[in-house]
Amino acid sequence: MREQFLNMLAPGLCSLSPYVPGKPESELRRELGLEEIIKLASNENPIGCSPLAHKAMQAVMPEIARYPDGSAHELKQRLAEFHRLPAECITMGNGSNDVLVLLSEAFLQAGVSAVFSQYSFAVYALATQAVNAISKMVPALPADDMHMPLGHDLQAMLDAVDDSSRIVFLANPNNPTGTWIEPDDILAFLKELPDHVLLVVDEAYAEYNNDQSLVSYLGEHPQLVITRTFSKAYGLAGLRVGYALSHPDVAEVLNRIRQPFNVNSVALAAAEAALADQAFIEQCRTSNNKLLMEADEKLKALGYKTIPSRGNFVLMDCLHPAASLFEHMLKQGFIIRPVANYGLPNHLRISIGSDEEMRAFFSKLPAMGTRL
Ligand SMILES: *Cc1c(COP(=O)(O)O)cnc(C)c1O
C-alpha cells in the first residue's frame, strides 16, 4: 500500500487481513468449466428457506423504492414474543456479523481486550483488531481431549480475563470446530466473570439444538449477550439478517451506533415469515441432525478422524496436510472448506448438504491415505 495511505489508516487496520469466505460456485465454474458443482463450504441450509419467507419477499417487492422500517418494529415484536423477552432487549443487525462488530465498536478500544478461544469463529479476532483492541486468544482443548477435542477451554478463558477485558466471545456451538459447551458450564463461567466484562454467546446454530440456548437466562444476567442469525437454519444467508439479545441498556448503546437502515425491507419481511414457520425449522433440524450423524460415521469408516459437532457441518481431520484433498475434491466439483487460516492445515470442514449432495460427496471422497 502507498505510504501516503498507510500513514492515514486507523490504528489496527495496518495488519488486518479480511475474512476468507467459502469459494463461490460461480468462481469454480469459471475456473474449471464444470457443469455440476456442489457447495458444502458455508454452512448454508441445503433445504433453502421457508416457502412463507419466499412469499413474504415477493409481497414487499412493490414497496422497494421505500426505505425499510429502521426500527424493525414488527420483526422485533415477533422476536420478543418468540423469545419471551421485551423488545427493548433486541438489536437488529445486517447478519449477526454486524452485531458482533457493533459490540466491538461499543465496548472495545485501544488498551482493552477481548478474550476468545483458539479455533473460534474468525470474526471475533477481526472485529477486535479493527478497533485496535487486544485479542487474547486462549489455547483450545488438545486434539486428543477425550470429550471435546479442539473445544473451548472455559477455565483457561476465565484465567485470561483481567482488568483490561471487556468482552469474552464464546461460540456455542463453535464454527469451524462444531464443538459445544453445556449451558450449565457457561452459567458457572458467568458467575465468575467480573462486572466489567460482557459474555457474548454466539448461538448461530442454536436452531439445530434447541435445548442448548441461554436465552432464558438473559433476565438474570445483565452481562450476557446472545447473538442469533437467520443465515443458518432459517436459510436466509443471502439476505443478511441477525440480531443480539441483551440487557436493554446494552441494546440501547448498540442501537445508538447501528446504521439507521441496517436491515433491508426484504430481509425484514422474510425473517418475520421465516420465524413464524417453526415447522420448517423442525424439519431442517431433524434432517440435518440425521445427515450429520451419517456423515460423521462415513468419514470415520473412510479412516478420517472427526470432531464432535452440533452444527450443520463437520470438521474432518486428515492427519496430514489436507490441501491436496481439498484440490482433488474441487476438481470433482465439490467445494468444501479449508481451515488452514484457523491454524488447522490438516482439517477440512464439510457443510451438511441435502441427502443427495451428501451421497454424491461420499461417492467421490477417497479413503484416508489414498494417493491423489
Ligand atoms: C455463520 C456464523 C455467523 C455469522 O452469520 P451471519 O450470516 O453474519 O448472521 C456468526 N457466528 C458463527 C459462529 C457463524 O458460524
PDBQT file of the ligand as one rigid body, heavy atoms in Angstrom, charges set to zero:
ROOT
HETATM    1  C1  LIG A 401     -22.123 -18.091  10.189  1.00  0.00    +0.000 C 
HETATM    2  C2  LIG A 401     -21.779 -17.610  11.536  1.00  0.00    +0.000 A 
HETATM    3  C3  LIG A 401     -22.097 -16.320  11.964  1.00  0.00    +0.000 A 
HETATM    4  C4  LIG A 401     -22.472 -15.188  11.070  1.00  0.00    +0.000 C 
HETATM    5  O1  LIG A 401     -23.588 -15.280  10.428  1.00  0.00    +0.000 OA
HETATM    6  P1  LIG A 401     -24.311 -14.043   9.756  1.00  0.00    +0.000 P 
HETATM    7  O2  LIG A 401     -24.588 -14.537   8.390  1.00  0.00    +0.000 OA
HETATM    8  O3  LIG A 401     -23.440 -12.846   9.774  1.00  0.00    +0.000 OA
HETATM    9  O4  LIG A 401     -25.512 -13.870  10.600  1.00  0.00    +0.000 OA
HETATM   10  C5  LIG A 401     -21.811 -15.949  13.260  1.00  0.00    +0.000 A 
HETATM   11  N1  LIG A 401     -21.221 -16.818  14.107  1.00  0.00    +0.000 NA
HETATM   12  C6  LIG A 401     -20.901 -18.047  13.734  1.00  0.00    +0.000 A 
HETATM   13  C7  LIG A 401     -20.250 -18.944  14.720  1.00  0.00    +0.000 C 
HETATM   14  C8  LIG A 401     -21.150 -18.487  12.438  1.00  0.00    +0.000 A 
HETATM   15  O5  LIG A 401     -20.764 -19.702  12.067  1.00  0.00    +0.000 OA
ENDROOT
TORSDOF 0
